[in-house]
Amino acid sequence: MIDVRKLRMLAELQRLGTIAAVAGELHLTAPGVSMQLAAFEKELGIQITQRQGRRVVLTPAGRVLAAHGHDILDRVSLAELEVAALRAGTIGHYAVTAFPSAARTFVADACRSIVHGDDPALEVHLTTSEPEAALDALSRGTTDLAVIHSYSNVPRDITRDLATRAIGTEPVRLATGTLGQPTDAGPSTRLEDYADCPWIVPTEGYTCFDMVERACGLAGFRPRIVAQSMDFSVQLELVAAGLGVALIPDLAVETIPEGVTLLRPTTPIERHIFLAARAPRYSDPGIRNLAEIMEKSAAARLQVRQGRTGHPHQPEQDVPR
Protein backbone atom coordinates (compact mmCIF):
# COMPACT_ATOMS: atom_id res chain seq x y z
CA MET A 1 0.00 0.00 0.00
CA ILE A 2 1.28 3.46 -0.88
CA ASP A 3 2.38 5.55 2.09
CA VAL A 4 0.16 8.66 1.91
CA ARG A 5 2.55 10.69 4.09
CA LYS A 6 5.43 10.11 1.64
CA LEU A 7 3.10 10.72 -1.29
CA ARG A 8 2.33 14.11 0.23
CA MET A 9 6.08 14.90 0.35
CA LEU A 10 6.32 14.08 -3.35
CA ALA A 11 3.32 16.27 -4.18
CA GLU A 12 4.76 19.13 -2.11
CA LEU A 13 8.12 18.79 -3.89
CA GLN A 14 6.35 19.25 -7.21
CA ARG A 15 4.46 22.27 -5.85
CA LEU A 16 7.29 23.98 -3.94
CA GLY A 17 10.30 22.97 -6.05
CA THR A 18 12.96 22.32 -3.35
CA ILE A 19 13.59 19.84 -0.55
CA ALA A 20 14.20 22.73 1.85
CA ALA A 21 10.81 24.27 1.04
CA VAL A 22 9.09 20.91 1.58
CA ALA A 23 10.86 20.50 4.92
CA GLY A 24 9.72 23.96 6.02
CA GLU A 25 6.13 23.31 4.92
CA LEU A 26 5.92 19.98 6.77
CA HIS A 27 7.97 21.04 9.82
CA LEU A 28 10.69 18.48 9.09
CA THR A 29 14.42 18.62 8.36
CA ALA A 30 15.72 18.62 4.78
CA PRO A 31 17.79 15.42 5.34
CA GLY A 32 14.70 13.78 6.82
CA VAL A 33 12.63 14.58 3.72
CA SER A 34 15.42 13.28 1.43
CA MET A 35 15.59 10.03 3.38
CA GLN A 36 11.81 9.55 3.23
CA LEU A 37 11.74 10.10 -0.53
CA ALA A 38 14.61 7.66 -1.02
CA ALA A 39 12.76 5.07 1.05
CA PHE A 40 9.61 5.75 -0.99
CA GLU A 41 11.51 4.92 -4.20
CA LYS A 42 12.64 1.59 -2.75
CA GLU A 43 9.10 0.75 -1.62
CA LEU A 44 7.68 1.50 -5.08
CA GLY A 45 10.53 -0.06 -7.06
CA ILE A 46 10.71 2.90 -9.47
CA GLN A 47 12.75 6.09 -9.65
CA ILE A 48 10.62 9.11 -8.76
CA THR A 49 13.29 11.82 -8.24
CA GLN A 50 16.60 12.69 -9.87
CA ARG A 51 19.42 15.18 -9.41
CA GLN A 52 19.45 18.19 -11.71
CA GLY A 53 22.45 20.22 -10.74
CA ARG A 54 22.07 21.05 -7.06
CA ARG A 55 18.32 20.49 -7.15
CA VAL A 56 16.16 17.41 -6.84
CA VAL A 57 13.40 17.19 -9.45
CA LEU A 58 10.68 14.67 -10.27
CA THR A 59 11.00 12.03 -12.93
CA PRO A 60 8.05 11.42 -15.30
CA ALA A 61 6.94 8.61 -12.94
CA GLY A 62 7.32 11.01 -10.01
CA ARG A 63 5.13 13.59 -11.73
CA VAL A 64 2.37 10.99 -12.28
CA LEU A 65 2.44 10.00 -8.62
CA ALA A 66 2.58 13.64 -7.49
CA ALA A 67 -0.61 14.36 -9.49
CA HIS A 68 -2.33 11.50 -7.66
CA GLY A 69 -0.94 12.90 -4.44
CA HIS A 70 -2.55 16.29 -5.06
CA ASP A 71 -5.92 14.61 -5.75
CA ILE A 72 -5.66 12.45 -2.64
CA LEU A 73 -4.66 15.35 -0.43
CA ASP A 74 -7.57 17.42 -1.76
CA ARG A 75 -9.94 14.57 -0.87
CA VAL A 76 -8.39 14.24 2.58
CA SER A 77 -8.80 17.98 3.15
CA LEU A 78 -12.44 17.74 2.07
CA ALA A 79 -12.97 14.77 4.39
CA GLU A 80 -11.46 16.74 7.28
CA LEU A 81 -13.83 19.64 6.58
CA GLU A 82 -16.80 17.28 6.44
CA VAL A 83 -15.78 15.57 9.66
CA ALA A 84 -15.68 18.99 11.33
CA ALA A 85 -19.13 19.75 9.89
CA LEU A 86 -20.46 16.40 11.09
CA ARG A 87 -19.13 17.13 14.57
CA ALA A 88 -20.90 20.50 14.47
CA GLY A 89 -24.11 18.94 13.13
CA THR A 90 -24.20 21.20 10.06
CA ILE A 91 -24.06 18.43 7.47
CA GLY A 92 -25.89 15.16 7.00
CA HIS A 93 -29.11 13.64 5.68
CA TYR A 94 -31.91 13.02 8.19
CA ALA A 95 -35.42 11.56 7.90
CA VAL A 96 -37.99 13.59 9.84
CA THR A 97 -41.69 12.89 10.34
CA ALA A 98 -44.21 15.29 11.87
CA PHE A 99 -47.95 15.48 12.46
CA PRO A 100 -49.61 17.56 9.70
CA SER A 101 -50.31 20.85 11.50
CA ALA A 102 -46.73 20.92 12.82
CA ALA A 103 -45.32 20.10 9.37
CA ARG A 104 -47.38 22.90 7.82
CA THR A 105 -46.25 25.50 10.37
CA PHE A 106 -43.08 25.44 12.44
CA VAL A 107 -41.46 22.43 10.72
CA ALA A 108 -41.82 24.26 7.39
CA ASP A 109 -40.32 27.33 9.11
CA ALA A 110 -37.38 25.20 10.28
CA CYS A 111 -36.83 23.82 6.77
CA ARG A 112 -36.86 27.37 5.41
CA SER A 113 -34.28 28.35 8.02
CA ILE A 114 -32.04 25.43 7.01
CA VAL A 115 -32.30 26.05 3.26
CA HIS A 116 -31.69 29.79 3.49
CA GLY A 117 -29.50 29.83 6.62
CA ASP A 118 -26.06 28.73 7.68
CA ASP A 119 -26.70 24.98 7.37
CA PRO A 120 -27.60 24.39 3.69
CA ALA A 121 -25.69 21.07 3.76
CA LEU A 122 -28.10 19.74 6.39
CA GLU A 123 -30.63 17.76 4.34
CA VAL A 124 -34.09 16.84 5.62
CA HIS A 125 -36.41 14.24 4.10
CA LEU A 126 -39.83 15.07 5.55
CA THR A 127 -42.96 12.94 5.83
CA THR A 128 -46.19 13.55 7.72
CA SER A 129 -47.69 11.05 10.14
CA GLU A 130 -49.74 10.97 13.30
CA PRO A 131 -47.77 10.36 16.52
CA GLU A 132 -48.70 6.69 16.72
CA ALA A 133 -47.18 5.98 13.30
CA ALA A 134 -44.24 8.32 13.96
CA LEU A 135 -43.25 6.48 17.14
CA ASP A 136 -43.50 3.17 15.31
CA ALA A 137 -41.22 4.52 12.55
CA LEU A 138 -38.67 5.57 15.18
CA SER A 139 -38.70 2.14 16.77
CA ARG A 140 -38.25 0.47 13.37
CA GLY A 141 -35.42 2.85 12.49
CA THR A 142 -37.09 4.26 9.35
CA THR A 143 -37.01 7.85 10.65
CA ASP A 144 -34.42 9.78 12.66
CA LEU A 145 -36.50 12.50 14.33
CA ALA A 146 -40.24 12.69 14.99
CA VAL A 147 -42.46 15.63 15.93
CA ILE A 148 -45.25 14.22 18.08
CA HIS A 149 -47.89 15.46 20.49
CA SER A 150 -49.93 14.49 23.52
CA TYR A 151 -52.92 16.15 25.17
CA SER A 152 -53.26 17.36 28.73
CA ASN A 153 -56.15 14.89 29.18
CA VAL A 154 -54.50 12.04 27.22
CA PRO A 155 -50.94 11.34 28.44
CA ARG A 156 -48.75 9.45 25.97
CA ASP A 157 -46.60 6.48 26.91
CA ILE A 158 -43.08 6.60 25.45
CA THR A 159 -41.01 3.43 25.30
CA ARG A 160 -37.70 3.43 27.15
CA ASP A 161 -35.66 3.17 23.95
CA LEU A 162 -36.86 6.61 22.83
CA ALA A 163 -35.86 10.05 24.14
CA THR A 164 -38.17 13.06 23.99
CA ARG A 165 -37.75 16.81 24.24
CA ALA A 166 -40.68 19.17 24.96
CA ILE A 167 -40.70 22.14 22.57
CA GLY A 168 -44.03 23.85 23.13
CA THR A 169 -47.67 23.85 24.18
CA GLU A 170 -50.74 25.08 22.32
CA PRO A 171 -54.36 25.49 23.43
CA VAL A 172 -57.27 23.49 22.06
CA ARG A 173 -60.24 25.65 20.97
CA LEU A 174 -63.94 24.94 20.99
CA ALA A 175 -65.31 25.68 17.51
CA THR A 176 -68.99 26.61 17.28
CA GLY A 177 -71.08 27.99 14.42
CA THR A 178 -73.91 30.47 14.20
CA LEU A 179 -76.24 27.52 13.65
CA GLY A 180 -77.03 25.09 16.45
CA GLN A 181 -75.97 27.20 19.44
CA PRO A 182 -76.68 25.39 22.73
CA THR A 183 -78.66 28.34 24.17
CA ASP A 184 -80.43 31.41 22.88
CA ALA A 185 -77.86 33.50 24.75
CA GLY A 186 -75.18 32.48 22.26
CA PRO A 187 -72.01 30.39 22.50
CA SER A 188 -70.89 28.97 25.83
CA THR A 189 -67.38 28.09 26.96
CA ARG A 190 -68.63 25.16 29.08
CA LEU A 191 -68.51 21.83 27.29
CA GLU A 192 -71.43 20.49 29.35
CA ASP A 193 -73.67 23.02 27.58
CA TYR A 194 -72.98 21.13 24.33
CA ALA A 195 -74.11 17.73 25.62
CA ASP A 196 -77.13 17.72 23.32
CA CYS A 197 -75.27 19.08 20.28
CA PRO A 198 -73.89 16.95 17.44
CA TRP A 199 -70.09 16.65 17.39
CA ILE A 200 -67.49 16.63 14.64
CA VAL A 201 -64.43 14.69 15.80
CA PRO A 202 -61.10 13.29 14.57
CA THR A 203 -60.92 9.73 13.27
CA GLU A 204 -61.45 7.05 15.89
CA GLY A 205 -58.30 5.21 16.92
CA TYR A 206 -56.11 8.33 17.18
CA THR A 207 -55.14 10.39 20.23
CA CYS A 208 -57.07 13.39 18.91
CA PHE A 209 -60.28 11.33 19.02
CA ASP A 210 -59.50 10.23 22.59
CA MET A 211 -58.95 13.87 23.57
CA VAL A 212 -62.49 14.82 22.50
CA GLU A 213 -64.09 11.80 24.15
CA ARG A 214 -62.29 12.42 27.45
CA ALA A 215 -63.04 16.14 27.43
CA CYS A 216 -66.73 15.42 26.91
CA GLY A 217 -66.64 12.61 29.46
CA LEU A 218 -65.19 14.95 32.09
CA ALA A 219 -68.05 17.33 31.24
CA GLY A 220 -70.51 14.54 32.00
CA PHE A 221 -71.62 13.30 28.57
CA ARG A 222 -70.68 11.15 25.62
CA PRO A 223 -70.49 13.11 22.34
CA ARG A 224 -73.10 12.36 19.67
CA ILE A 225 -70.78 12.02 16.67
CA VAL A 226 -72.06 13.04 13.23
CA ALA A 227 -68.74 13.31 11.33
CA GLN A 228 -65.12 12.19 11.66
CA SER A 229 -62.06 13.63 9.92
CA MET A 230 -58.37 13.98 10.73
CA ASP A 231 -58.35 17.16 8.60
CA PHE A 232 -59.18 19.96 11.02
CA SER A 233 -59.90 22.33 8.11
CA VAL A 234 -62.69 19.95 7.11
CA GLN A 235 -63.97 19.97 10.68
CA LEU A 236 -64.09 23.79 10.71
CA GLU A 237 -66.00 23.89 7.42
CA LEU A 238 -68.51 21.39 8.80
CA VAL A 239 -68.90 23.56 11.90
CA ALA A 240 -69.53 26.53 9.58
CA ALA A 241 -72.16 24.47 7.75
CA GLY A 242 -74.00 23.99 11.04
CA LEU A 243 -73.35 20.27 11.28
CA GLY A 244 -72.04 20.41 14.84
CA VAL A 245 -69.25 21.62 17.16
CA ALA A 246 -65.60 20.54 17.41
CA LEU A 247 -62.42 20.81 19.46
CA ILE A 248 -59.54 22.14 17.34
CA PRO A 249 -55.83 22.47 18.31
CA ASP A 250 -54.58 25.99 17.69
CA LEU A 251 -51.88 25.12 15.13
CA ALA A 252 -54.49 23.27 13.07
CA VAL A 253 -56.41 26.50 12.42
CA GLU A 254 -55.31 27.92 9.07
CA THR A 255 -58.30 30.23 8.54
CA ILE A 256 -61.56 30.65 10.38
CA PRO A 257 -64.60 30.10 8.12
CA GLU A 258 -67.30 32.76 8.19
CA GLY A 259 -69.75 32.17 10.99
CA VAL A 260 -67.36 30.10 13.14
CA THR A 261 -66.37 31.22 16.63
CA LEU A 262 -63.36 29.81 18.47
CA LEU A 263 -63.60 29.77 22.25
CA ARG A 264 -61.36 28.87 25.17
CA PRO A 265 -63.15 26.09 27.05
CA THR A 266 -63.79 26.83 30.71
CA THR A 267 -61.80 23.68 31.53
CA PRO A 268 -58.65 24.25 29.45
CA ILE A 269 -57.30 21.55 27.13
CA GLU A 270 -53.73 21.79 25.83
CA ARG A 271 -51.70 19.95 23.23
CA HIS A 272 -48.06 19.40 24.19
CA ILE A 273 -45.51 19.15 21.37
CA PHE A 274 -42.40 16.99 21.60
CA LEU A 275 -39.42 15.93 19.55
CA ALA A 276 -38.61 12.24 19.77
CA ALA A 277 -35.64 10.16 18.62
CA ARG A 278 -34.10 6.82 19.47
CA ALA A 279 -32.16 7.41 22.67
CA PRO A 280 -28.67 6.67 21.25
CA ARG A 281 -29.31 8.92 18.24
CA TYR A 282 -29.89 12.01 20.40
CA SER A 283 -26.11 12.20 20.82
CA ASP A 284 -25.74 12.71 17.05
CA PRO A 285 -24.69 16.36 16.43
CA GLY A 286 -26.99 16.64 13.40
CA ILE A 287 -29.99 15.44 15.42
CA ARG A 288 -29.14 17.93 18.17
CA ASN A 289 -28.77 20.74 15.65
CA LEU A 290 -32.09 19.86 14.00
CA ALA A 291 -33.78 19.70 17.40
CA GLU A 292 -32.53 23.18 18.28
CA ILE A 293 -33.73 24.62 14.97
CA MET A 294 -37.14 22.95 15.40
CA GLU A 295 -37.46 24.22 18.97
CA LYS A 296 -36.66 27.80 17.97
CA SER A 297 -39.12 27.64 15.06
CA ALA A 298 -41.85 26.21 17.30
CA ALA A 299 -41.31 28.88 19.95
CA ALA A 300 -41.46 31.66 17.36
CA ARG A 301 -44.59 30.27 15.68
CA LEU A 302 -46.43 29.67 18.97
CA GLN A 303 -45.52 33.14 20.22
CA VAL A 304 -46.93 34.74 17.07
CA ARG A 305 -50.15 32.76 17.47
CA GLN A 306 -50.54 33.55 21.15
CA GLY A 307 -53.67 35.61 21.63
CA ARG A 308 -55.07 34.82 18.19
CA THR A 309 -56.21 31.73 16.37
CA GLY A 310 -54.76 31.76 12.92
CA HIS A 311 -56.48 34.63 11.19
CA PRO A 312 -55.18 38.10 12.02
CA HIS A 313 -58.60 39.70 11.68
CA GLN A 314 -60.59 37.11 13.62
CA PRO A 315 -59.20 36.79 17.14
CA GLU A 316 -60.42 34.14 19.50
CA GLN A 317 -63.27 35.02 21.80
CA ASP A 318 -63.81 34.50 25.51
CA VAL A 319 -67.49 34.24 26.31
CA PRO A 320 -68.13 34.10 30.05
CA ARG A 321 -70.98 31.89 31.18
C-alpha positions in Angstrom: 0.0 0.0 0.0 1.3 3.5 -0.9 2.4 5.6 2.1 0.2 8.7 1.9 2.6 10.7 4.1 5.4 10.1 1.6 3.1 10.7 -1.3 2.3 14.1 0.2 6.1 14.9 0.4 6.3 14.1 -3.3 3.3 16.3 -4.2 4.8 19.1 -2.1 8.1 18.8 -3.9 6.4 19.2 -7.2 4.5 22.3 -5.8 7.3 24.0 -3.9 10.3 23.0 -6.0 13.0 22.3 -3.4 13.6 19.8 -0.6 14.2 22.7 1.8 10.8 24.3 1.0 9.1 20.9 1.6 10.9 20.5 4.9 9.7 24.0 6.0 6.1 23.3 4.9 5.9 20.0 6.8 8.0 21.0 9.8 10.7 18.5 9.1 14.4 18.6 8.4 15.7 18.6 4.8 17.8 15.4 5.3 14.7 13.8 6.8 12.6 14.6 3.7 15.4 13.3 1.4 15.6 10.0 3.4 11.8 9.6 3.2 11.7 10.1 -0.5 14.6 7.7 -1.0 12.8 5.1 1.1 9.6 5.8 -1.0 11.5 4.9 -4.2 12.6 1.6 -2.7 9.1 0.7 -1.6 7.7 1.5 -5.1 10.5 -0.1 -7.1 10.7 2.9 -9.5 12.8 6.1 -9.7 10.6 9.1 -8.8 13.3 11.8 -8.2 16.6 12.7 -9.9 19.4 15.2 -9.4 19.4 18.2 -11.7 22.5 20.2 -10.7 22.1 21.1 -7.1 18.3 20.5 -7.1 16.2 17.4 -6.8 13.4 17.2 -9.5 10.7 14.7 -10.3 11.0 12.0 -12.9 8.0 11.4 -15.3 6.9 8.6 -12.9 7.3 11.0 -10.0 5.1 13.6 -11.7 2.4 11.0 -12.3 2.4 10.0 -8.6 2.6 13.6 -7.5 -0.6 14.4 -9.5 -2.3 11.5 -7.7 -0.9 12.9 -4.4 -2.6 16.3 -5.1 -5.9 14.6 -5.7 -5.7 12.4 -2.6 -4.7 15.4 -0.4 -7.6 17.4 -1.8 -9.9 14.6 -0.9 -8.4 14.2 2.6 -8.8 18.0 3.2 -12.4 17.7 2.1 -13.0 14.8 4.4 -11.5 16.7 7.3 -13.8 19.6 6.6 -16.8 17.3 6.4 -15.8 15.6 9.7 -15.7 19.0 11.3 -19.1 19.8 9.9 -20.5 16.4 11.1 -19.1 17.1 14.6 -20.9 20.5 14.5 -24.1 18.9 13.1 -24.2 21.2 10.1 -24.1 18.4 7.5 -25.9 15.2 7.0 -29.1 13.6 5.7 -31.9 13.0 8.2 -35.4 11.6 7.9 -38.0 13.6 9.8 -41.7 12.9 10.3 -44.2 15.3 11.9 -48.0 15.5 12.5 -49.6 17.6 9.7 -50.3 20.8 11.5 -46.7 20.9 12.8 -45.3 20.1 9.4 -47.4 22.9 7.8 -46.3 25.5 10.4 -43.1 25.4 12.4 -41.5 22.4 10.7 -41.8 24.3 7.4 -40.3 27.3 9.1 -37.4 25.2 10.3 -36.8 23.8 6.8 -36.9 27.4 5.4 -34.3 28.4 8.0 -32.0 25.4 7.0 -32.3 26.0 3.3 -31.7 29.8 3.5 -29.5 29.8 6.6 -26.1 28.7 7.7 -26.7 25.0 7.4 -27.6 24.4 3.7 -25.7 21.1 3.8 -28.1 19.7 6.4 -30.6 17.8 4.3 -34.1 16.8 5.6 -36.4 14.2 4.1 -39.8 15.1 5.5 -43.0 12.9 5.8 -46.2 13.5 7.7 -47.7 11.1 10.1 -49.7 11.0 13.3 -47.8 10.4 16.5 -48.7 6.7 16.7 -47.2 6.0 13.3 -44.2 8.3 14.0 -43.2 6.5 17.1 -43.5 3.2 15.3 -41.2 4.5 12.5 -38.7 5.6 15.2 -38.7 2.1 16.8 -38.3 0.5 13.4 -35.4 2.8 12.5 -37.1 4.3 9.4 -37.0 7.9 10.6 -34.4 9.8 12.7 -36.5 12.5 14.3 -40.2 12.7 15.0 -42.5 15.6 15.9 -45.3 14.2 18.1 -47.9 15.5 20.5 -49.9 14.5 23.5 -52.9 16.1 25.2 -53.3 17.4 28.7 -56.2 14.9 29.2 -54.5 12.0 27.2 -50.9 11.3 28.4 -48.8 9.5 26.0 -46.6 6.5 26.9 -43.1 6.6 25.4 -41.0 3.4 25.3 -37.7 3.4 27.1 -35.7 3.2 23.9 -36.9 6.6 22.8 -35.9 10.0 24.1 -38.2 13.1 24.0 -37.8 16.8 24.2 -40.7 19.2 25.0 -40.7 22.1 22.6 -44.0 23.9 23.1 -47.7 23.8 24.2 -50.7 25.1 22.3 -54.4 25.5 23.4 -57.3 23.5 22.1 -60.2 25.6 21.0 -63.9 24.9 21.0 -65.3 25.7 17.5 -69.0 26.6 17.3 -71.1 28.0 14.4 -73.9 30.5 14.2 -76.2 27.5 13.7 -77.0 25.1 16.4 -76.0 27.2 19.4 -76.7 25.4 22.7 -78.7 28.3 24.2 -80.4 31.4 22.9 -77.9 33.5 24.8 -75.2 32.5 22.3 -72.0 30.4 22.5 -70.9 29.0 25.8 -67.4 28.1 27.0 -68.6 25.2 29.1 -68.5 21.8 27.3 -71.4 20.5 29.4 -73.7 23.0 27.6 -73.0 21.1 24.3 -74.1 17.7 25.6 -77.1 17.7 23.3 -75.3 19.1 20.3 -73.9 16.9 17.4 -70.1 16.7 17.4 -67.5 16.6 14.6 -64.4 14.7 15.8 -61.1 13.3 14.6 -60.9 9.7 13.3 -61.4 7.1 15.9 -58.3 5.2 16.9 -56.1 8.3 17.2 -55.1 10.4 20.2 -57.1 13.4 18.9 -60.3 11.3 19.0 -59.5 10.2 22.6 -58.9 13.9 23.6 -62.5 14.8 22.5 -64.1 11.8 24.2 -62.3 12.4 27.4 -63.0 16.1 27.4 -66.7 15.4 26.9 -66.6 12.6 29.5 -65.2 15.0 32.1 -68.1 17.3 31.2 -70.5 14.5 32.0 -71.6 13.3 28.6 -70.7 11.1 25.6 -70.5 13.1 22.3 -73.1 12.4 19.7 -70.8 12.0 16.7 -72.1 13.0 13.2 -68.7 13.3 11.3 -65.1 12.2 11.7 -62.1 13.6 9.9 -58.4 14.0 10.7 -58.4 17.2 8.6 -59.2 20.0 11.0 -59.9 22.3 8.1 -62.7 19.9 7.1 -64.0 20.0 10.7 -64.1 23.8 10.7 -66.0 23.9 7.4 -68.5 21.4 8.8 -68.9 23.6 11.9 -69.5 26.5 9.6 -72.2 24.5 7.8 -74.0 24.0 11.0 -73.4 20.3 11.3 -72.0 20.4 14.8 -69.3 21.6 17.2 -65.6 20.5 17.4 -62.4 20.8 19.5 -59.5 22.1 17.3 -55.8 22.5 18.3 -54.6 26.0 17.7 -51.9 25.1 15.1 -54.5 23.3 13.1 -56.4 26.5 12.4 -55.3 27.9 9.1 -58.3 30.2 8.5 -61.6 30.7 10.4 -64.6 30.1 8.1 -67.3 32.8 8.2 -69.7 32.2 11.0 -67.4 30.1 13.1 -66.4 31.2 16.6 -63.4 29.8 18.5 -63.6 29.8 22.2 -61.4 28.9 25.2 -63.2 26.1 27.1 -63.8 26.8 30.7 -61.8 23.7 31.5 -58.6 24.3 29.4 -57.3 21.6 27.1 -53.7 21.8 25.8 -51.7 19.9 23.2 -48.1 19.4 24.2 -45.5 19.2 21.4 -42.4 17.0 21.6 -39.4 15.9 19.5 -38.6 12.2 19.8 -35.6 10.2 18.6 -34.1 6.8 19.5 -32.2 7.4 22.7 -28.7 6.7 21.2 -29.3 8.9 18.2 -29.9 12.0 20.4 -26.1 12.2 20.8 -25.7 12.7 17.0 -24.7 16.4 16.4 -27.0 16.6 13.4 -30.0 15.4 15.4 -29.1 17.9 18.2 -28.8 20.7 15.7 -32.1 19.9 14.0 -33.8 19.7 17.4 -32.5 23.2 18.3 -33.7 24.6 15.0 -37.1 22.9 15.4 -37.5 24.2 19.0 -36.7 27.8 18.0 -39.1 27.6 15.1 -41.9 26.2 17.3 -41.3 28.9 20.0 -41.5 31.7 17.4 -44.6 30.3 15.7 -46.4 29.7 19.0 -45.5 33.1 20.2 -46.9 34.7 17.1 -50.1 32.8 17.5 -50.5 33.6 21.1 -53.7 35.6 21.6 -55.1 34.8 18.2 -56.2 31.7 16.4 -54.8 31.8 12.9 -56.5 34.6 11.2 -55.2 38.1 12.0 -58.6 39.7 11.7 -60.6 37.1 13.6 -59.2 36.8 17.1 -60.4 34.1 19.5 -63.3 35.0 21.8 -63.8 34.5 25.5 -67.5 34.2 26.3 -68.1 34.1 30.1 -71.0 31.9 31.2 
